[in-house]
Amino acid sequence: MNTDITASVKPEYPVVDRNPPFTKVVGNFSALDYLRLSTISAVSVTVGYLSGIKPGIRGPSMVTGGLIGVMGGFMYAYQNSAGRLMGFFPNDAEVARYKHKL
């Protein structure tokens, strides 16, 4: 089974890095990525707190919701950043930043 997405779908935008390493993807997070990560985390903490009111476990429920939110927000930001580097999402800023390496 071929799990390489680039083999089945061709990028619509210029490719900055076909296979970016973890550090490059995280270093490429934009302000919007950080905003999304923090928003998802904040909403998850709130939902966790509200979910724990009735059974009386607000603290643990809030922490669990927060951890789920941080992980989910990070994965969403990572996906967007990697997609821009690989040319699957609009990437004008990345092309301008890495134009000497293209």
All heavy atoms as an XYZ file, in Angstrom:
771
protein
N       0.841     -1.176      0.000
C       0.000      0.000      0.000
C       0.889      1.243      0.000
O       1.776      1.381      0.830
C      -0.890     -0.016      1.238
C      -1.830      1.154      1.294
S      -3.046      0.946      2.590
C      -2.349      2.012      3.834
N       0.639      2.131     -0.917
C       1.430      3.361     -1.030
C       0.802      4.438     -0.155
O      -0.335      4.843     -0.381
C       1.490      3.799     -2.492
C       2.408      4.970     -2.701
O       3.045      5.427     -1.765
N       2.477      5.451     -3.909
N       1.527      4.907      0.842
C       1.001      5.937      1.744
C       1.551      7.327      1.429
O       1.278      8.267      2.147
C       1.331      5.603      3.206
O       2.746      5.486      3.342
C       0.655      4.309      3.624
N       2.317      7.451      0.368
C       2.896      8.743     -0.011
C       1.845      9.560     -0.742
O       1.486      9.249     -1.871
C       4.124      8.522     -0.892
C       4.823      9.819     -1.258
O       4.516     10.849     -0.625
O       5.665      9.790     -2.168
N       1.329     10.612     -0.096
C       0.254     11.409     -0.687
C       0.713     12.126     -1.957
O      -0.070     12.347     -2.863
C      -0.330     12.416      0.327
C      -1.582     13.077     -0.241
C       0.686     13.474      0.689
C      -2.351     13.900      0.747
N       1.984     12.442     -2.031
C       2.461     13.172     -3.203
C       2.461     12.297     -4.445
O       2.537     12.809     -5.547
C       3.875     13.739     -2.964
O       4.749     12.666     -2.650
C       3.861     14.754     -1.844
N       2.370     10.984     -4.265
C       2.323     10.092     -5.413
C       0.949     10.116     -6.078
O       0.831      9.863     -7.263
C       2.665      8.668     -5.002
N      -0.097     10.430     -5.322
C      -1.448     10.404     -5.871
C      -2.025     11.794     -6.143
O      -2.927     11.937     -6.951
C      -2.377      9.646     -4.920
O      -2.417     10.292     -3.667
N      -1.518     12.817     -5.478
C      -2.025     14.177     -5.654
C      -0.858     15.103     -5.950
O       0.132     15.110     -5.231
C      -2.756     14.657     -4.364
C      -3.249     16.075     -4.527
C      -3.893     13.732     -4.007
N      -0.982     15.875     -7.008
C       0.079     16.809     -7.367
C      -0.191     18.167     -6.714
O      -1.320     18.632     -6.675
C       0.161     16.980     -8.887
C       0.463     15.681     -9.612
C       1.799     15.132     -9.204
C       2.061     13.802     -9.892
N       2.977     12.969     -9.194
N       0.852     18.823     -6.209
C       0.677     20.136     -5.570
C       0.178     21.185     -6.567
O       0.563     21.178     -7.729
C       2.077     20.488     -5.091
C       2.875     19.242     -5.159
C       2.226     18.365     -6.162
N      -0.681     22.070     -6.080
C      -1.217     23.142     -6.918
C      -0.354     24.405     -6.850
O      -0.505     25.286     -7.684
C      -2.631     23.504     -6.468
C      -3.624     22.375     -6.580
C      -4.987     22.770     -6.070
O      -5.311     23.975     -6.083
O      -5.722     21.871     -5.641
N       0.499     24.501     -5.866
C       1.310     25.694     -5.637
C       2.788     25.316     -5.708
O       3.123     24.134     -5.681
C       0.960     26.308     -4.277
C      -0.503     26.663     -4.159
C      -1.411     25.786     -3.571
C      -0.987     27.852     -4.679
C      -2.764     26.100     -3.486
C      -2.335     28.174     -4.602
C      -3.219     27.299     -4.005
O      -4.544     27.611     -3.927
N       3.686     26.296     -5.768
C       5.119     25.975     -5.819
C       5.557     25.173     -4.591
O       5.152     25.452     -3.468
C       5.803     27.345     -5.831
C       4.761     28.306     -6.279
C       3.446     27.740     -5.853
N       6.372     24.158     -4.831
C       6.869     23.305     -3.749
C       8.130     23.928     -3.162
O       9.101     24.168     -3.876
C       7.164     21.883     -4.267
C       7.762     21.037     -3.166
C       5.897     21.245     -4.824
N       8.100     24.193     -1.859
C       9.260     24.737     -1.163
C      10.138     23.585     -0.673
O      11.352     23.599     -0.826
C       8.827     25.636      0.022
C      10.028     26.091      0.822
C       8.031     26.828     -0.493
N       9.508     22.580     -0.096
C      10.227     21.401      0.406
C       9.291     20.204      0.272
O       8.239     20.166      0.899
C      10.634     21.617      1.862
C      11.602     20.562      2.371
O      11.706     19.483      1.743
O      12.262     20.819      3.386
N       9.674     19.243     -0.528
C       8.806     18.090     -0.792
C       8.601     17.219      0.448
O       7.544     16.627      0.631
C       9.412     17.262     -1.922
C       8.569     16.112     -2.370
C       9.219     15.449     -3.582
N       8.495     14.272     -3.980
C       7.448     14.268     -4.787
N       7.012     15.399     -5.284
N       6.852     13.144     -5.105
N       9.608     17.124      1.286
C       9.539     16.308      2.493
C      10.164     17.088      3.653
O      11.277     16.791      4.072
C      10.264     14.980      2.261
C      10.082     14.026      3.405
O       9.185     14.171      4.220
N      10.957     13.032      3.484
N       9.446     18.086      4.200
C      10.057     18.946      5.228
C      10.230     18.227      6.558
O       9.356     17.476      6.988
C       9.048     20.090      5.360
C       7.746     19.503      4.956
C       8.068     18.473      3.909
N      11.364     18.451      7.229
C      11.554     17.855      8.562
C      10.692     18.561      9.608
O      10.202     19.676      9.393
C      13.038     18.077      8.838
C      13.422     19.230      7.991
C      12.534     19.193      6.777
N      10.535     17.910     10.746
C       9.697     18.421     11.831
C      10.084     19.845     12.229
O       9.221     20.712     12.375
C       9.812     17.477     13.042
C       9.035     17.929     14.241
C       7.686     17.667     14.344
C       9.658     18.618     15.272
C       6.966     18.084     15.454
C       8.951     19.036     16.387
C       7.602     18.761     16.471
N      11.376     20.089     12.388
C      11.828     21.403     12.855
C      11.505     22.501     11.849
O      11.173     23.619     12.238
C      13.335     21.388     13.139
O      14.024     20.905     11.984
C      13.654     20.502     14.331
N      11.587     22.190     10.573
C      11.274     23.193      9.552
C       9.775     23.493      9.528
O       9.361     24.639      9.365
C      11.729     22.713      8.173
C      11.606     23.759      7.097
C      12.270     23.300      5.815
C      12.291     24.396      4.775
N      13.020     23.971      3.572
N       8.958     22.459      9.694
C       7.500     22.660      9.697
C       7.087     23.505     10.898
O       6.322     24.461     10.764
C       6.758     21.307      9.688
C       5.264     21.514      9.846
C       7.046     20.543      8.410
N       7.600     23.188     12.077
C       7.251     23.950     13.281
C       7.803     25.369     13.181
O       7.138     26.335     13.567
C       7.754     23.233     14.552
C       7.553     24.099     15.778
C       7.035     21.910     14.725
N       8.986     25.528     12.641
C       9.565     26.856     12.462
C       8.819     27.700     11.440
O       8.952     28.919     11.415
N       8.020     27.046     10.615
C       7.262     27.741      9.577
C       5.847     28.124     10.033
O       5.079     28.662      9.265
C       7.178     26.842      8.324
C       6.566     27.545      7.155
O       7.023     28.600      6.752
N       5.515     26.967      6.603
N       5.506     27.852     11.291
C       4.175     28.227     11.791
C       3.975     29.729     11.604
O       4.837     30.531     11.944
C       4.037     27.904     13.276
C       3.686     26.463     13.573
C       3.777     25.473     12.619
C       3.266     26.108     14.838
C       3.470     24.158     12.912
C       2.955     24.802     15.148
C       3.052     23.826     14.187
N       2.829     30.101     11.084
C       2.494     31.516     10.915
C       1.706     32.010     12.129
O       1.319     31.226     13.003
C       1.652     31.697      9.649
O       0.391     31.076      9.806
N       1.453     33.303     12.163
C       0.652     33.869     13.248
C      -0.742     33.253     13.248
O      -1.320     32.998     14.320
C       0.566     35.385     13.102
N      -1.277     32.972     12.071
C      -2.597     32.346     11.986
C      -2.564     30.922     12.549
O      -3.520     30.492     13.191
C      -3.081     32.333     10.530
C      -4.481     31.786     10.281
C      -5.514     32.571     11.081
C      -4.804     31.837      8.794
N      -1.467     30.205     12.327
C      -1.342     28.864     12.901
C      -1.348     28.929     14.421
O      -2.015     28.124     15.084
C      -0.055     28.188     12.415
C      -0.092     27.844     10.943
O      -1.189     27.566     10.418
O       0.983     27.862     10.310
N      -0.597     29.872     14.988
C      -0.576     30.020     16.448
C      -1.940     30.470     16.972
O      -2.365     30.040     18.045
C       0.514     31.000     16.883
C       1.897     30.416     16.800
C       2.822     30.894     15.883
C       2.285     29.375     17.641
C       4.095     30.353     15.803
C       3.553     28.826     17.569
C       4.457     29.316     16.646
O       5.709     28.776     16.572
N      -2.625     31.309     16.229
C      -3.967     31.736     16.632
C      -4.924     30.552     16.651
O      -5.699     30.383     17.595
C      -4.479     32.826     15.685
C      -5.897     33.318     15.942
C      -5.969     34.032     17.292
C      -6.358     34.237     14.832
N      -4.874     29.730     15.613
C      -5.735     28.543     15.562
C      -5.417     27.591     16.708
O      -6.323     27.049     17.348
C      -5.558     27.830     14.230
C      -6.143     28.574     13.066
C      -5.824     27.883     11.770
N      -6.456     28.559     10.649
C      -6.042     28.449      9.404
N      -4.999     27.692      9.107
N      -6.661     29.093      8.443
N      -4.133     27.358     16.965
C      -3.722     26.465     18.042
C      -4.251     26.967     19.382
O      -4.843     26.201     20.152
C      -2.189     26.364     18.069
C      -1.570     25.291     18.951
C      -0.206     24.920     18.381
C      -1.415     25.693     20.380
N      -4.079     28.248     19.659
C      -4.526     28.785     20.951
C      -6.051     28.829     21.048
O      -6.614     28.591     22.127
C      -3.925     30.169     21.195
O      -4.291     31.056     20.178
N      -6.744     29.078     19.945
C      -8.209     29.100     19.964
C      -8.768     27.712     20.225
O      -9.673     27.541     21.056
C      -8.763     29.651     18.640
O      -8.255     30.962     18.433
C     -10.271     29.677     18.638
N      -8.241     26.717     19.526
C      -8.704     25.350     19.735
C      -8.424     24.917     21.175
O      -9.258     24.284     21.828
C      -8.048     24.390     18.718
C      -8.580     24.690     17.316
C      -8.287     22.932     19.095
C      -7.842     23.976     16.201
N      -7.265     25.279     21.687
C      -6.920     24.933     23.077
C      -7.861     25.602     24.063
O      -8.346     24.958     25.007
C      -5.481     25.348     23.381
O      -4.582     24.697     22.521
N      -8.130     26.879     23.870
C      -9.009     27.616     24.790
C     -10.428     27.066     24.761
O     -11.069     26.914     25.822
C      -9.003     29.098     24.438
N     -10.923     26.768     23.586
C     -12.273     26.201     23.484
C     -12.323     24.838     24.167
O     -13.287     24.518     24.870
C     -12.711     26.110     22.003
C     -13.966     25.271     21.847
C     -12.929     27.503     21.428
N     -11.288     24.032     23.992
C     -11.254     22.704     24.603
C     -11.196     22.776     26.126
O     -11.832     21.972     26.804
C     -10.062     21.909     24.078
O     -10.202     21.702     22.696
N     -10.430     23.721     26.665
C     -10.381     23.891     28.119
C     -11.761     24.284     28.637
O     -12.239     23.739     29.641
C      -9.324     24.957     28.517
C      -9.486     25.364     29.965
C      -7.925     24.426     28.257
N     -12.413     25.187     27.950
C     -13.754     25.633     28.363
C     -14.753     24.487     28.303
O     -15.539     24.288     29.238
C     -14.225     26.795     27.474
O     -13.250     27.833     27.517
C     -15.564     27.327     27.921
N     -14.743     23.731     27.214
C     -15.656     22.595     27.087
C     -15.363     21.555     28.165
O     -16.280     20.983     28.753
C     -15.566     21.982     25.661
C     -16.301     20.642     25.595
C     -16.131     22.942     24.635
N     -14.087     21.314     28.439
C     -13.728     20.374     29.491
C     -14.238     20.820     30.850
O     -14.763     20.018     31.628
N     -14.087     22.094     31.139
C     -14.569     22.634     32.417
C     -16.078     22.483     32.522
O     -16.606     22.013     33.535
C     -14.180     24.102     32.551
C     -14.641     24.722     33.847
C     -13.918     24.558     35.018
C     -15.810     25.477     33.901
C     -14.330     25.121     36.209
C     -16.240     26.043     35.084
C     -15.499     25.865     36.227
O     -15.931     26.417     37.412
N     -16.782     22.885     31.475
C     -18.244     22.818     31.503
C     -18.747     21.375     31.548
O     -19.791     21.097     32.135
C     -18.828     23.553     30.296
C     -18.584     25.063     30.268
C     -19.076     25.667     28.957
C     -19.219     25.743     31.462
N     -18.010     20.471     30.935
C     -18.411     19.061     30.956
C     -18.248     18.435     32.334
O     -18.934     17.469     32.662
C     -17.569     18.258     29.954
O     -17.771     18.730     28.654
N     -17.360     18.973     33.143
C     -17.107     18.401     34.461
C     -17.914     19.005     35.578
O     -17.773     18.593     36.736
N     -18.762     19.982     35.301
C     -19.531     20.637     36.360
C     -20.501     19.672     37.032
O     -20.522     19.555     38.256
C     -20.282     21.877     35.813
C     -19.280     22.985     35.516
C     -21.328     22.366     36.812
C     -19.902     24.217     34.889
N     -21.305     18.970     36.245
C     -22.343     18.105     36.815
C     -21.766     16.952     37.638
O     -22.192     16.744     38.760
C     -23.236     17.582     35.687
C     -24.407     16.788     36.163
C     -25.424     17.666     36.851
C     -26.689     16.847     37.119
N     -27.649     17.574     37.879
N     -20.789     16.206     37.126
C     -20.268     15.123     37.982
C     -19.295     15.608     39.058
O     -18.837     14.815     39.873
C     -19.567     14.191     36.989
C     -19.259     15.014     35.808
C     -20.292     16.103     35.775
N     -18.963     16.892     39.075
C     -18.082     17.433     40.110
C     -16.605     17.157     39.889
O     -15.851     17.049     40.844
N     -16.196     17.035     38.656
C     -14.773     16.797     38.337
C     -14.267     17.868     37.372
O     -13.636     17.574     36.361
C     -14.563     15.383     37.741
C     -15.497     15.156     36.547
C     -14.755     14.308     38.794
C     -15.168     13.908     35.753
N     -14.538     19.109     37.715
C     -14.169     20.210     36.822
C     -12.682     20.257     36.532
O     -12.264     20.435     35.386
C     -14.616     21.534     37.424
C     -16.109     21.708     37.458
C     -16.445     23.044     38.060
N     -15.954     23.109     39.443
C     -16.724     23.210     40.504
N     -18.015     23.283     40.369
N     -16.206     23.249     41.702
N     -11.847     20.135     37.551
C     -10.397     20.237     37.371
C      -9.832     19.192     36.421
O      -9.215     19.522     35.404
N     -10.011     17.902     36.719
C      -9.481     16.880     35.824
C     -10.079     16.938     34.424
O      -9.391     16.713     33.425
C      -9.857     15.567     36.513
C     -10.038     15.910     37.941
C     -10.544     17.326     37.951
N     -11.361     17.249     34.355
C     -12.019     17.346     33.058
C     -11.457     18.514     32.248
O     -11.247     18.404     31.031
C     -13.527     17.529     33.270
O     -14.189     17.635     32.041
N     -11.178     19.619     32.913
C     -10.610     20.791     32.245
C      -9.191     20.494     31.748
O      -8.829     20.864     30.631
C     -10.595     21.982     33.200
C     -10.078     23.253     32.596
S     -10.233     24.678     33.703
C      -9.177     24.206     35.057
N      -8.387     19.822     32.555
C      -7.026     19.481     32.158
C      -7.041     18.527     30.966
O      -6.292     18.695     29.998
C      -6.240     18.869     33.340
C      -4.922     18.280     32.883
C      -6.011     19.925     34.413
N      -7.912     17.529     31.021
C      -8.018     16.577     29.918
C      -8.464     17.278     28.637
O      -7.896     17.050     27.564
C      -9.005     15.450     30.271
O      -8.563     14.813     31.462
C      -9.109     14.439     29.152
N      -9.469     18.129     28.747
C      -9.911     18.891     27.575
C      -8.808     19.780     27.036
O      -8.626     19.902     25.830
N      -8.050     20.393     27.928
C      -6.941     21.246     27.504
C      -5.860     20.472     26.781
O      -5.331     20.926     25.766
N      -5.505     19.293     27.301
C      -4.500     18.469     26.633
C      -4.963     18.027     25.254
O      -4.192     18.054     24.278
C      -4.158     17.246     27.494
C      -3.374     17.531     28.765
C      -3.264     16.278     29.617
C      -1.996     18.077     28.421
N      -6.209     17.628     25.156
C      -6.757     17.236     23.857
C      -6.745     18.430     22.906
O      -6.401     18.308     21.729
C      -8.188     16.674     24.019
C      -8.125     15.333     24.748
C      -8.874     16.521     22.663
C      -9.477     14.804     25.176
N      -7.102     19.601     23.406
C      -7.111     20.803     22.575
C      -5.731     21.211     22.102
O      -5.541     21.599     20.955
N      -4.742     21.130     22.993
C      -3.371     21.489     22.611
C      -2.858     20.527     21.549
O      -2.266     20.942     20.549
C      -2.438     21.511     23.846
C      -0.982     21.559     23.433
C      -2.781     22.694     24.727
N      -3.100     19.244     21.744
C      -2.639     18.268     20.744
C      -3.365     18.449     19.412
O      -2.741     18.433     18.346
C      -2.835     16.845     21.264
C      -1.869     16.478     22.368
S      -1.941     14.755     22.873
C      -3.579     14.653     23.568
N      -4.668     18.634     19.470
C      -5.431     18.834     18.246
C      -5.056     20.126     17.546
O      -4.907     20.163     16.318
N      -4.883     21.193     18.303
C      -4.483     22.469     17.720
C      -3.104     22.410     17.097
O      -2.864     22.961     16.024
N      -2.184     21.718     17.772
C      -0.841     21.564     17.222
C      -0.870     20.764     15.928
O      -0.216     21.127     14.944
C       0.090     20.886     18.237
C       1.477     20.676     17.703
C       2.388     21.721     17.698
C       1.862     19.460     17.170
C       3.662     21.548     17.182
C       3.130     19.270     16.652
C       4.031     20.324     16.661
N      -1.626     19.688     15.914
C      -1.705     18.869     14.693
C      -2.327     19.649     13.538
O      -1.896     19.521     12.391
C      -2.490     17.584     14.965
C      -1.718     16.590     15.793
S      -2.526     14.995     15.957
C      -3.580     15.305     17.354
N      -3.320     20.473     13.836
C      -3.953     21.278     12.788
C      -2.977     22.329     12.249
O      -2.853     22.519     11.042
C      -5.214     21.946     13.343
C      -6.020     22.691     12.315
C      -6.532     22.039     11.201
C      -6.278     24.047     12.447
C      -7.272     22.714     10.247
C      -7.015     24.737     11.511
C      -7.515     24.059     10.411
O      -8.243     24.743      9.475
N      -2.251     22.983     13.142
C      -1.251     23.966     12.718
C      -0.126     23.294     11.932
O       0.347     23.820     10.926
C      -0.686     24.704     13.936
N       0.294     22.130     12.381
C       1.362     21.378     11.710
C       0.921     20.987     10.300
O       1.674     21.102      9.339
C       1.714     20.133     12.521
C       2.940     19.404     12.031
C       4.187     19.699     12.554
C       2.855     18.427     11.045
C       5.322     19.036     12.114
C       3.980     17.773     10.589
C       5.211     18.079     11.126
O       6.328     17.430     10.679
N      -0.302     20.521     10.179
C      -0.841     20.131      8.871
C      -0.856     21.315      7.912
O      -0.468     21.182      6.746
C      -2.253     19.585      9.048
C      -2.988     19.308      7.754
C      -4.411     18.859      8.003
O      -4.656     18.039      8.876
N      -5.342     19.394      7.261
N      -1.292     22.466      8.384
C      -1.331     23.649      7.525
C       0.064     24.113      7.133
O       0.313     24.461      5.977
C      -2.090     24.786      8.224
C      -3.578     24.547      8.220
O      -4.131     24.058      7.254
N      -4.217     24.863      9.321
N       0.996     24.110      8.083
C       2.354     24.545      7.804
C       3.031     23.594      6.819
O       3.662     24.028      5.844
C       3.153     24.615      9.110
O       4.487     24.981      8.859
N       2.906     22.294      7.045
C       3.506     21.310      6.139
C       2.864     21.392      4.756
O       3.556     21.281      3.733
C       3.361     19.908      6.716
N       1.564     21.594      4.716
C       0.868     21.710      3.434
C       1.344     22.902      2.625
O       1.463     22.831      1.399
N       1.625     24.003      3.305
C       2.159     25.173      2.591
C       3.559     24.893      2.057
O       3.885     25.253      0.932
C       2.177     26.398      3.511
C       0.799     26.943      3.808
C       0.861     28.305      4.481
N       1.703     28.333      5.657
C       1.293     28.082      6.891
N       0.036     27.756      7.112
N       2.139     28.156      7.901
N       4.401     24.247      2.853
C       5.764     23.947      2.408
C       5.763     22.955      1.241
O       6.590     23.047      0.337
C       6.596     23.385      3.564
C       6.990     24.384      4.642
C       7.622     23.659      5.820
C       7.924     25.440      4.095
N       4.833     22.012      1.257
C       4.781     20.998      0.209
C       3.980     21.439     -1.010
O       3.876     20.704     -1.981
C       4.206     19.696      0.765
C       5.131     19.037      1.769
S       4.585     17.406      2.303
C       3.176     17.803      3.321
N       3.388     22.635     -0.952
C       2.683     23.177     -2.106
C       1.235     22.781     -2.232
O       0.633     22.944     -3.290
N       0.631     22.272     -1.174
C      -0.770     21.876     -1.229
C      -1.721     22.985     -0.799
O      -2.922     22.895     -1.049
C      -1.005     20.625     -0.373
C      -0.335     19.404     -0.935
C       0.811     18.906     -0.357
C      -0.838     18.781     -2.059
C       1.439     17.791     -0.873
C      -0.219     17.669     -2.594
C       0.925     17.178     -2.003
N      -1.211     24.012     -0.122
C      -2.002     25.154      0.305
C      -1.335     26.418     -0.222
O      -0.132     26.400     -0.516
C      -2.103     25.225      1.831
C      -2.738     24.012      2.465
C      -2.155     23.399      3.563
C      -3.916     23.483      1.972
C      -2.735     22.287      4.153
C      -4.495     22.374      2.553
C      -3.908     21.769      3.641
N      -2.075     27.524     -0.339
C      -1.447     28.769     -0.802
C      -0.225     29.123      0.045
O      -0.281     29.080      1.274
C      -2.561     29.809     -0.617
C      -3.830     29.020     -0.676
C      -3.503     27.685     -0.076
N       0.897     29.452     -0.622
C       2.154     29.612      0.100
C       3.015     30.761     -0.411
O       4.233     30.631     -0.519
C       2.944     28.304      0.040
C       3.280     27.878     -1.378
O       2.888     28.515     -2.339
N       4.020     26.795     -1.498
N       2.402     31.884     -0.691
C       3.158     33.039     -1.197
C       4.258     33.474     -0.237
O       5.371     33.784     -0.649
C       2.224     34.215     -1.473
C       1.233     33.910     -2.594
O       1.550     33.048     -3.426
O       0.162     34.528     -2.611
N       3.966     33.494      1.066
C       4.968     33.929      2.052
C       6.141     32.957      2.108
O       7.299     33.377      2.203
C       4.329     34.056      3.434
N       5.855     31.665      2.028
C       6.928     30.670      2.079
C       7.799     30.729      0.827
O       9.019     30.603      0.904
C       6.346     29.259      2.240
C       5.819     28.966      3.620
C       4.472     29.608      3.915
O       3.808     30.105      2.978
O       4.089     29.623      5.095
N       7.174     30.922     -0.325
C       7.941     31.024     -1.573
C       8.858     32.236     -1.516
O      10.024     32.162     -1.899
C       6.988     31.086     -2.798
C       7.767     31.430     -4.054
C       6.257     29.776     -2.974
N       8.360     33.350     -0.993
C       9.193     34.551     -0.883
C      10.329     34.347      0.121
O      11.455     34.795     -0.112
C       8.321     35.734     -0.452
N      10.064     33.650      1.220
C      11.071     33.431      2.254
C      12.165     32.470      1.795
O      13.314     32.645      2.105
C      10.419     32.893      3.520
C      11.401     32.745      4.673
C      10.774     32.184      5.945
N       9.480     32.777      6.227
C       8.425     32.080      6.659
N       8.533     30.787      6.869
N       7.288     32.668      6.906
N      11.769     31.433      1.054
C      12.731     30.406      0.647
C      13.064     30.467     -0.848
O      13.506     29.487     -1.417
C      12.172     29.015      0.968
C      11.956     28.770      2.430
C      10.672     28.745      2.977
C      13.024     28.542      3.284
C      10.463     28.520      4.330
C      12.832     28.316      4.643
C      11.545     28.294      5.149
O      11.354     28.070      6.483
N      12.874     31.629     -1.491
C      13.041     31.715     -2.947
C      14.457     31.366     -3.398
O      14.643     30.833     -4.475
C      12.645     33.097     -3.449
C      13.543     34.224     -2.973
C      13.041     35.560     -3.454
C      13.838     36.657     -2.768
N      13.284     37.954     -3.059
N      15.465     31.616     -2.587
C      16.838     31.300     -2.974
C      17.108     29.803     -2.923
O      18.087     29.336     -3.480
C      17.844     32.051     -2.091
C      17.747     31.693     -0.639
N      16.762     32.202      0.180
C      18.494     30.865      0.121
C      16.922     31.710      1.397
N      17.963     30.887      1.400
N      16.232     29.035     -2.263
C      16.440     27.594     -2.146
C      15.601     26.795     -3.146
O      15.716     25.596     -3.210
C      16.103     27.127     -0.734
C      17.037     27.709      0.311
C      16.675     27.207      1.680
C      17.591     27.857      2.715
N      17.290     27.389      4.073
N      14.711     27.462     -3.897
C      13.846     26.745     -4.837
C      14.570     26.322     -6.080
O      15.400     26.778     -6.640
C      12.634     27.603     -5.206
C      11.633     27.823     -4.095
C      10.510     28.735     -4.570
C      11.044     26.515     -3.634
